[in-house]
């Protein structure tokens, strides 16, 4: 089978590359969108924090066994502190299992960031990925719940999700307490929707400290700057080599990309996001930086200064360390499975 794939790849090489096109063939003048800048790392210290999370799962015949880790690092005056949380559990299989598990990891990452900001009050918190993406992402099960039931579930969520704050999936711990109340929603999978509301509440708490947040992405599919089939990030990487940054662009949460938020709609609608592409070291990759507020030139210069001060090889060191610390590998899941005592088959053993 593999031989036939290799053969087809050879035969279709030029055809496939032709469909993609060549980024070098673009006739672009990016001077009006990019500022060359020599970055100086000799300046006062900042209190910098950064966080990341990881999830891994193992599919078994009756359920999914999963593990989540999240870590925030805080650096100040040569001292490094850490806040970390983890979760090992099972979840029933359904059409929404993958969405729920992704939501779980995001809740852990967001809540750990909130806890770090509350306890350590850093100048900046480096968040891995896009806050804007978290905010506008739709959930697949929402359309299956009638509007009147969604409103009732929102009111129910306020009874307990706002009552305390823990780095955990509080919905899971409290669902038994509210089991009687939720029986009438059972066919609508209320727990799925409540977990989504918990994420929105967590984002609301995080964005109360929006001026401290720097969201950083290594990859992006956005094409807003050049409106080409190649992502803006790829174009900036190809047509610039030195340190510098792009002209900022500003975005709101429009109704064309997100309908009403079930909670804190007015707060989320008023948010303005600043996007700027930055290269922190010559010949290293460009990063997409997102600030969840309308940043002016002084704000952007401060962010660039802080990032360049605490980066190695063009990437923030604390984010890299947090990522390496939390990664869960297959061998880790195998060991966790043995510790818990799972011997149930996945259903794929007969293929081995």
C-alpha positions in Angstrom: 0.0 0.0 0.0 2.8 2.4 0.9 4.6 1.8 -2.4 1.5 3.0 -4.3 1.3 6.1 -2.1 5.0 6.9 -2.8 4.4 6.4 -6.5 1.4 8.7 -6.6 3.3 11.4 -4.5 6.1 11.4 -7.1 3.7 11.6 -10.0 1.6 14.4 -8.5 4.5 16.4 -7.0 4.3 19.2 -9.6 0.5 19.2 -9.7 0.2 19.6 -6.0 2.9 22.3 -5.8 1.2 24.1 -8.6 -2.1 24.2 -6.7 -0.3 25.7 -3.7 1.5 28.3 -5.7 4.8 30.0 -4.8 4.9 32.6 -2.2 7.9 34.2 -3.9 5.7 34.9 -6.9 3.7 37.4 -4.9 4.2 41.0 -6.0 4.0 42.6 -2.6 5.4 45.8 -1.1 5.2 45.3 2.7 7.0 48.6 3.7 3.7 50.2 4.7 2.9 47.2 6.9 6.2 46.5 8.6 8.6 48.6 10.9 12.2 47.5 11.1 13.5 48.0 14.6 16.7 47.1 16.5 15.6 45.7 19.8 17.6 46.6 22.9 17.6 44.2 25.8 19.4 46.4 28.3 16.7 47.9 30.4 14.8 47.4 33.7 13.4 44.1 34.7 9.8 43.1 34.4 7.8 40.7 36.4 6.9 38.2 33.7 4.7 35.2 33.8 3.6 32.6 31.2 1.5 29.5 31.0 0.6 26.5 28.9 -1.4 23.3 29.2 -1.5 19.9 27.7 -4.0 17.0 27.3 -3.7 13.4 26.3 -6.3 10.8 26.1 -6.6 7.0 25.7 -9.7 5.6 24.0 -11.1 2.5 25.7 -14.1 0.4 24.8 -16.5 2.0 27.3 -15.0 5.4 28.0 -12.1 7.8 27.4 -9.3 8.0 30.0 -7.6 11.4 29.9 -5.0 13.5 31.7 -4.6 17.3 31.8 -1.7 19.4 33.0 -1.3 23.1 33.2 1.5 25.3 34.5 2.2 29.0 35.0 5.7 30.3 35.6 6.5 33.6 37.3 9.9 35.2 36.9 11.1 38.2 39.0 14.6 39.4 39.9 16.2 36.1 39.2 13.6 34.0 41.1 11.3 31.6 39.3 8.0 30.5 40.9 5.4 28.0 39.6 1.7 27.3 39.8 0.6 24.0 38.5 -2.6 21.9 38.4 -3.5 18.5 36.9 -6.5 16.3 36.4 -6.8 12.5 35.7 -10.2 11.2 35.0 -12.5 9.3 32.6 -15.3 10.7 30.5 -18.2 8.9 28.7 -18.0 8.6 25.0 -20.3 10.7 22.9 -20.4 12.8 19.7 -19.1 15.7 21.8 -16.3 14.1 23.8 -13.4 15.7 21.8 -15.0 19.1 22.1 -15.5 18.7 25.8 -12.0 17.6 26.5 -10.6 20.5 24.5 -12.8 22.7 26.6 -11.5 21.1 29.8 -7.9 21.9 28.9 -8.8 25.5 27.9 -10.6 26.0 31.2 -7.5 24.8 33.1 -5.2 27.1 31.2 -7.4 30.1 31.6 -8.1 29.5 35.3 -4.4 28.9 36.0 -3.7 32.3 34.3 -6.3 34.0 36.5 -4.9 32.5 39.7 -1.3 33.5 38.7 -2.4 37.1 38.0 -4.3 37.3 41.3 -1.5 35.8 43.4 1.6 37.4 41.8 0.3 40.5 40.0 2.9 40.3 37.1 3.5 43.1 34.7 2.6 40.7 31.8 1.1 37.2 31.5 2.1 35.4 28.3 -0.8 33.2 27.1 -0.1 30.5 24.6 -2.5 30.8 21.6 -5.3 33.2 20.8 -7.7 34.7 23.4 -9.9 35.9 20.5 -10.1 32.4 19.1 -11.3 31.1 22.5 -13.9 33.8 22.6 -15.5 33.3 19.2 -15.3 29.5 19.0 -18.8 28.0 18.6 -19.8 24.9 20.5 -21.3 22.1 18.5 -24.0 21.1 21.1 -25.4 24.6 21.5 -27.7 24.4 18.5 -29.3 21.3 20.0 -30.6 23.2 23.1 -33.7 25.4 22.6 -33.2 29.0 23.5 -35.5 29.0 26.5 -33.6 26.0 28.0 -30.3 27.8 27.4 -31.6 30.8 29.3 -32.6 28.6 32.3 -29.2 26.9 32.2 -27.4 30.3 32.3 -29.4 31.2 35.4 -28.6 27.9 36.9 -24.9 28.4 36.2 -24.9 31.7 38.1 -26.0 29.8 41.2 -22.7 28.0 41.5 -20.1 28.8 38.9 -19.7 32.3 40.2 -19.8 31.3 43.9 -16.1 30.3 44.1 -13.1 30.0 41.9 -10.9 26.9 41.7 -8.6 25.6 39.0 -10.8 22.7 38.1 -13.9 21.8 36.1 -16.3 22.9 38.8 -19.3 21.8 36.8 -18.2 18.2 37.2 -17.9 18.5 41.0 -21.2 20.2 41.4 -23.4 18.4 38.9 -24.6 15.9 41.5 -25.7 18.8 43.8 -27.9 20.1 41.0 -28.9 16.8 39.5 -32.5 17.2 40.5 -32.7 20.6 38.9 -31.1 19.4 35.7 -33.3 16.4 35.2 -35.8 18.3 33.0 -32.9 19.3 30.6 -31.4 15.8 30.4 -32.2 15.1 26.8 -30.4 18.4 25.9 -27.1 17.3 27.5 -27.1 20.2 30.0 -23.7 19.3 31.5 -22.1 20.0 28.1 -23.5 23.5 27.9 -22.7 24.3 31.6 -19.1 23.4 30.9 -19.1 25.9 28.0 -20.5 28.6 30.4 -17.8 27.8 32.9 -15.2 28.6 30.2 -16.9 31.9 29.4 -17.0 32.8 33.0 -13.3 32.0 33.3 -12.5 34.2 30.2 -14.5 37.0 31.8 -12.4 36.8 34.9 -9.2 36.7 32.9 -10.1 39.6 30.7 -10.7 41.8 33.7 -6.9 42.0 33.7 -6.7 42.4 29.9 -3.8 45.0 30.0 -1.6 42.3 31.4 -2.3 39.7 28.8 0.0 39.0 25.8 -1.4 36.1 23.7 1.3 34.6 21.4 0.8 32.3 18.5 3.5 30.5 16.5 1.1 29.7 13.7 -1.9 31.5 12.3 -4.3 31.2 9.3 -5.3 34.9 9.3 -5.1 36.7 6.0 -6.4 40.1 7.1 -3.2 42.1 6.2 -2.7 41.0 2.6 -5.9 39.2 1.7 -3.9 36.4 -0.1 -4.2 32.7 0.0 -1.0 32.6 2.1 -1.4 33.5 5.8 -0.1 36.9 6.9 2.4 35.2 9.2 3.9 33.3 6.3 4.2 36.4 4.2 5.9 38.4 7.0 8.3 35.5 7.6 9.2 35.4 3.9 9.6 39.1 3.1 11.3 40.3 6.3 14.4 39.0 8.0 15.4 41.5 10.7 13.8 42.4 14.0 10.7 44.5 13.9 7.0 44.5 14.0 3.9 45.1 11.8 1.5 48.0 11.8 -1.1 47.0 14.3 -4.7 46.0 13.3 -7.7 46.2 15.6 -10.7 43.9 15.8 -13.9 43.7 17.7 -16.3 40.8 18.3 -18.8 41.5 15.5 -22.1 39.8 15.1 -20.9 38.4 11.8 -18.5 36.1 13.6 -20.3 35.5 16.9 -23.9 35.8 17.9 -24.9 36.9 21.4 -22.8 35.5 24.3 -25.1 33.8 26.8 -23.3 35.6 29.7 -21.5 38.9 29.9 -22.4 39.8 26.4 -22.0 43.6 26.9 -18.5 43.1 28.3 -17.3 40.8 25.5 -18.8 43.1 22.8 -16.9 46.1 24.1 -13.6 44.4 23.8 -11.1 45.5 21.2 -8.2 43.2 20.2 -4.9 44.5 18.9 -2.9 42.2 16.6 0.7 42.8 15.7 3.3 40.5 14.1 6.8 40.7 15.8 10.2 39.2 15.1 12.3 39.2 18.2 15.6 38.1 16.7 17.1 38.4 13.2 16.3 35.4 11.0 14.0 33.8 13.5 10.3 33.2 13.1 7.7 35.9 13.2 5.2 35.6 16.1 1.6 36.7 16.1 0.9 38.8 19.2 -2.6 39.5 20.3 -3.5 42.1 23.0 -7.1 42.0 24.3 -7.4 45.8 24.4 -6.9 48.8 22.1 -3.1 49.2 22.4 -1.4 52.4 21.4 2.2 52.9 20.2 3.5 53.1 23.8 1.7 49.9 24.8 3.1 48.1 21.9 6.6 49.3 22.5 6.4 48.2 26.1 5.2 44.7 25.0 8.0 44.4 22.5 10.5 45.5 25.1 9.3 42.9 27.6 9.2 40.1 25.1 12.6 40.8 23.7 14.1 41.0 27.2 12.9 37.5 28.1 13.3 35.6 24.8 15.8 33.1 23.4 16.1 32.2 19.7 13.2 34.6 19.0 10.7 33.0 21.3 9.7 33.8 25.0 11.7 31.5 27.2 9.0 31.1 29.9 6.5 30.0 27.3 8.9 27.4 25.9 9.7 26.1 29.4 6.1 25.9 30.4 5.3 24.0 27.2 8.1 21.5 27.7 7.1 21.0 31.4 3.5 20.1 30.7 3.7 17.9 27.6 2.0 14.6 28.2 3.3 11.8 26.0 1.9 8.4 25.1 4.3 6.6 27.5 3.0 8.9 30.3 -0.6 7.8 29.5 0.5 4.1 29.5 2.1 4.5 32.9 -1.0 6.4 34.2 -3.2 3.6 32.9 -1.2 1.0 34.7 -1.2 3.0 38.0 -5.0 3.4 37.9 -5.3 -0.3 36.9 -7.0 0.0 33.5 -6.8 -3.3 31.6 -9.8 -2.7 29.4 -9.1 -3.1 25.7 -9.3 -0.3 23.3 -10.7 -2.4 20.5 -7.7 -2.0 18.3 -5.5 -4.8 19.8 -6.6 -7.2 17.1 -4.9 -4.9 14.5 -1.5 -5.2 16.2 
